[in-house]
Amino acid sequence: MADSRRPPVRRKKADGRSVATPSAPPDGRKAAAPEAVNEPAALSNAVAVKPLRPELERRRRASLYRRRRLLGTPQGSEVVVDGRPMLSFCSNDYLGLAADARVVQALQQGADRWGCGAGAAHLVTGHTEAHHALEQALAKFTGRERALLFSSGYLANLAVLSTLTGRGDTVIEDRLDHASLIDGARLSGARLRRYPHNDLARAERLLREAKGERLLAVDGVFSMDGDLAPLPELARLCREQEAWLMVDDAHGLGVLGERGGGSLEYRRLDSRQVPVLMGTLGKALGTAGAFVAGSAELVETLIQQARTYIFTTAAPAALAEATLRSLELVEQESWRRERLWELVSSFRAGAAALGLPLADSPTPIQPLVAGSAQKALAWSRHLEEQGILVTPIRPPTVPEGTARLRITFTALHEDAHLERLLQALESLPR
Ligand SMILES: Cc1ncc(COP(=O)(O)O)c(C=O)c1O
């Protein structure tokens, strides 16, 4: 029941004076409604030093304005979005574990045992037996000495790059690496050099020219393109040049390899060839957070020095319990990966028959490049009208001129879902 004694919320007026407004209703869902419609008027410019509206308007005019949709159901192939039933083809829940009853039950039991919040950072009192057990399970799963949990992949990438490199060093990255790898390099103060996508000759040249400590960081599976990095060749180059190799396997883990061990299992690369592995838990594993796996020295170094590890509250222990369960399912239920491969090959065959310009991706990430942001937005709206959700991906997430529909599959998609997707794609205004 709402507490009528709750003090009113105070907010600032345009002139800086504060005024009382009724406190938010106890039902948070109702409070969220105004933002869902994304009216710029709702974005108050009350105390802004610089006017914010012109940039918002510019983005809207350039078809770059992003809006959040309101999901009314758990993740799945069939969802309710902004009150409408839709087929979803844009989640990273590749194995369909995000709402799996066994994972949810582990979360519930974890909450019964550990409560909700972790209460503190890992180095204070936030590191429970559940976190520790998950770290050990992840180390075993990835065949490395140790693993270290982070609250997100973004934070894990910042941690590795800013700890292993600094001023005077060089970070080398693929042009299509994830934003968090780029931001990590920037945060580190090292020089960032980027090579054209999958261009080994340029990567080698940059490695040879690089100064200081050298670290090459690359996505195992490129997040917006779905293609694979040439990891065996990069591993060879890095060994020859005595550089660190770090693989961000956010989209490979759980999906590639017979056991779901990801890009490194698929390519048969060990921890000597790839000393730093970052994996996320919020995609194929269906929960949230991330980890870095590698040598005991690497993990100890991160614990001692990584600011995004030290100065942040640990993720809830219940989440670690849920991830422990989903990790078991990833290994045991290989039918999920097999289903994904079936879906990907049927989709690619169907798209080829329709003459759709699909990018060359072997993974559940299947990009359909539109070119302009405007066209990608129009395509996404066209699909939406037919009850198919595929959000448009536009710059700066992808390079200028390569806006796209990033179609993704989950093991839960049925043949009839795929059929409906292909029918809707057939009628795209091209
Ligand atoms: C390649 C890649 N790395 C890192 C991340 C960040 O992971 P997280 O969502 O856990 O912050 C993502 C996606 O969000 C990603 O696609």
The ligand as an ORCA input file, in Angstrom:
! r2SCAN-3c Opt
* xyz 0 1
  C      30.974     -7.407    -28.358
  C      30.397     -6.851    -27.086
  N      31.207     -6.612    -26.054
  C      30.751     -6.127    -24.887
  C      29.423     -5.853    -24.710
  C      28.977     -5.272    -23.411
  O      28.409     -6.260    -22.616
  P      27.339     -5.875    -21.513
  O      26.037     -5.730    -22.227
  O      27.370     -7.014    -20.545
  O      27.804     -4.589    -20.910
  C      28.529     -6.103    -25.775
  C      27.064     -5.866    -25.705
  O      26.426     -5.244    -25.032
  C      29.029     -6.598    -26.987
  O      28.213     -6.802    -28.026
*
